[in-house]
Amino acid sequence: MDDDTQELIAIQQELSGISERLRKIFPSTHPQFDNVFEDVGAASYYIREAGYRLESVLMTVQGDSCDFTPCVTKF
């Protein structure tokens, strides 16, 4: 595995960690959940989309191709 691939995987893991942290900070029982639901949801959506895009980059870097998005198996 080359350095580029390792870096991309590390970024994916960081994004996944950020998503988990957001869920822990604002569970549905949080007193301000209703006030932040839309923004946190949007942030989570874009984090997930970034993961999909990075998965596509990884497939390209590794020589595989993906004809549709998302082509992710674990994000």
Secondary structure, 3 states (H helix, E strand, C coil): CCHHHHHHHHHHHHHHHHHHHHHHHCCCCCCCHHHHHHHHHHHHHHHHHHHHHHHHHHHHHCCCCCCCCCCCCCC
